[in-house]
């Protein structure tokens, strides 16, 4: 997918050691289904958040981009009470929520850089609903 075209097209050459390359090498991370059977997933490398709509007979639509608000999507969990997807934003030390009906992303929690010793988020990687009002978040 990533081609080394050099400077011939006016763009700088991309080398495997470039830090920006992670957007091409870190793919989908986390997935869950909503109540209608639609599949949601996010890209760890660049945070893009996608849905594949259930078409029936075990078939899904092509991925549809929903949001680019997260820079590094990791874990995803469906919240059936509020009909939303919860996402961990590893680079942003945050938990985001995609409201399925409103088609809108919001921040549930985010904090600055920390080592997690103070109980704050430190590269959250998974989120899970414990009950209607509590979530469990795992830090890297």
C-alpha positions as CSV (number, residue, x, y, z in Angstrom):
1,X,0.0,0.0,0.0
2,X,2.8,2.4,0.8
3,X,5.0,3.0,-2.1
4,X,8.5,4.6,-2.2
5,X,8.1,7.1,-4.9
6,X,11.0,9.3,-3.8
7,X,11.1,13.0,-4.4
8,X,10.0,12.6,-8.1
9,X,6.4,13.6,-7.3
10,X,7.4,16.4,-5.0
11,X,6.7,14.4,-1.8
12,X,9.5,13.3,0.6
13,X,10.6,9.7,0.5
14,X,9.1,7.6,3.3
15,X,11.5,5.1,4.9
16,X,10.6,2.2,7.2
17,X,12.4,4.0,10.1
18,X,10.2,7.1,9.8
19,X,8.0,7.6,12.9
20,X,5.1,8.7,10.7
21,X,5.0,5.2,9.1
22,X,3.0,3.8,12.0
23,X,-0.2,5.1,10.5
24,X,0.4,2.6,7.7
25,X,1.6,-0.4,9.7
26,X,-0.8,-0.4,12.7
27,X,-4.3,-1.5,11.5
28,X,-7.6,-2.2,13.1
29,X,-7.6,-2.7,16.8
30,X,-10.7,-3.4,18.7
31,X,-14.2,-4.2,17.4
32,X,-17.7,-4.7,18.6
33,X,-21.2,-5.0,17.3
34,X,-24.2,-2.8,18.0
35,X,-27.8,-4.1,18.6
36,X,-28.5,-4.2,14.8
37,X,-25.4,-6.4,14.1
38,X,-23.3,-3.6,12.6
39,X,-19.6,-4.0,13.1
40,X,-17.5,-1.1,14.5
41,X,-13.7,-0.9,14.5
42,X,-10.9,1.6,14.7
43,X,-7.4,2.0,13.4
44,X,-4.6,2.0,16.0
45,X,-2.2,3.7,13.6
46,X,-4.3,6.9,12.9
47,X,-7.4,6.6,15.0
48,X,-9.9,6.5,12.2
49,X,-13.2,5.0,13.4
50,X,-15.3,2.8,11.0
51,X,-18.6,1.0,10.7
52,X,-19.4,-2.0,8.4
53,X,-23.2,-2.2,8.1
54,X,-24.9,-5.6,8.2
55,X,-26.4,-6.3,4.8
56,X,-27.8,-9.7,5.7
57,X,-26.9,-13.3,4.8
58,X,-23.6,-12.9,6.6
59,X,-22.5,-10.0,4.4
60,X,-21.4,-6.5,5.4
61,X,-21.0,-3.2,3.6
62,X,-17.7,-1.7,2.7
63,X,-16.2,0.2,5.7
64,X,-17.7,3.7,6.2
65,X,-15.5,6.3,8.0
66,X,-17.4,7.8,10.9
67,X,-14.8,9.9,12.8
68,X,-11.2,11.1,12.9
69,X,-11.5,12.6,16.3
70,X,-9.3,10.0,18.0
71,X,-5.6,9.8,17.1
72,X,-5.0,6.2,18.2
73,X,-8.0,3.9,18.6
74,X,-7.4,0.8,20.7
75,X,-10.2,-1.0,22.6
76,X,-13.9,-0.7,21.6
77,X,-17.0,-1.8,23.6
78,X,-20.7,-1.4,22.9
79,X,-22.8,0.4,25.6
80,X,-26.3,-1.1,25.0
81,X,-28.0,1.2,27.6
82,X,-27.0,4.4,25.8
83,X,-26.7,2.8,22.3
84,X,-23.1,4.0,21.8
85,X,-19.6,2.7,21.2
86,X,-16.9,3.4,23.8
87,X,-13.3,3.7,22.5
88,X,-10.0,4.0,24.2
89,X,-7.8,6.7,22.8
90,X,-4.3,5.5,23.7
91,X,-2.3,8.5,22.6
92,X,-4.8,11.0,24.1
93,X,-5.1,9.2,27.4
94,X,-8.9,9.3,26.9
95,X,-12.1,7.5,26.6
96,X,-14.4,8.6,23.8
97,X,-18.0,7.7,23.0
98,X,-19.6,7.4,19.5
99,X,-23.4,8.1,19.8
100,X,-24.9,5.8,17.1
101,X,-28.2,7.7,16.8
102,X,-26.7,11.2,16.8
103,X,-23.6,10.1,14.7
104,X,-21.4,12.2,17.0
105,X,-18.2,11.6,18.9
106,X,-17.7,13.0,22.4
107,X,-15.0,12.8,25.1
108,X,-16.0,11.0,28.3
109,X,-12.6,11.4,30.0
110,X,-9.2,12.6,29.0
111,X,-6.1,13.6,31.1
112,X,-2.6,14.7,30.3
113,X,0.5,12.6,30.2
114,X,1.0,10.5,33.3
115,X,2.5,7.2,34.4
116,X,-0.8,6.0,35.9
117,X,0.4,6.0,39.5
118,X,-2.1,8.7,40.4
119,X,-5.0,6.6,39.1
120,X,-5.4,8.6,35.9
121,X,-5.3,7.1,32.4
122,X,-2.0,6.1,31.0
123,X,-2.3,4.8,27.4
124,X,-5.7,3.1,27.9
125,X,-6.0,0.0,25.7
126,X,-9.3,-1.7,26.6
127,X,-12.7,-0.6,27.9
128,X,-15.5,-2.9,29.1
129,X,-19.0,-2.2,30.5
130,X,-19.3,-3.6,34.0
131,X,-22.9,-2.5,34.5
132,X,-25.2,0.4,33.4
133,X,-23.0,3.1,35.1
134,X,-19.5,1.7,35.4
135,X,-16.7,0.8,33.0
136,X,-13.5,-0.9,33.5
137,X,-10.5,0.6,31.7
138,X,-7.2,-1.1,31.3
139,X,-4.0,0.9,30.8
140,X,-0.9,-0.3,28.9
